[in-house]
């Protein structure tokens, strides 16, 4: 008797980021089908969420290169002019919660991680070119930060005034591969957020928001219009959920990224 072919099929296993509702952006450098190469550089990184938020850069000199992180492919940004951007809306007006995950490895060469600099991951809104999901470095207004400080932020810009919900991880060595998670609310009158580096949580912080749309996505620089504050390091995977994500779901995503990228969460 011939064996039922269904019995020969491997059982599905592992976590699928799409199993959680609200996946707005999924960038996965280990999936070569999502990468468009321009010789040795990357001209496009395609979104796996199904929303078509593909990130690109037309100028070859400003494109990141392919590298590896713990044995899997990752994109390397030089901290000088490399970036990938998209001008689409990520969070519509009225959206009041999000969770952002990134598997990253930060570099400290070329002054990018020098004293007085911090890593910043944020979802911002307000001015025409300040509405975006961002991964970058920034000089922190003259504040003396310890080497390797990691910072995440929900930011609102309005009438030249910046209102922030900040988290700061002093003395965290972000030069090694890790998972950065930020979850928060983005309401008409307030912004609140909490961040994790691996399993280390920051205190919840409060700020002010005017509740506008988040327009534009920039990885490697501060914004997708007037590019600045370039990031030096590797980005392996990015997941952004719009809408409520439970603590159980957050932990599931962190475990998925940790297992996939060889990162111990403890």
Secondary structure, 3 states (H helix, E strand, C coil): CCCCHHHHCCCCCCCCHHHCCCEEEEEECCCHHHEEEECCEEEEECCCCCCCCCEECCCHHHCCEEEEECCEEEEEEECCCCCEEEEEEEECCCCCEEEEEEEEEECCCCCCCCCCEEEEEEEEECCCCCCEEEEEEEECCCCCCCCCCEEEEEEEEECCEEEEEEEEECCCCCCCCEEEEEEEEECCCCEEEEEEECCEECCCEEECCCCCCEEEEEECCCCCCCCCCCCEEEEEEEEEEECCCCHHHHHHHHHHHHHHHCCCCC
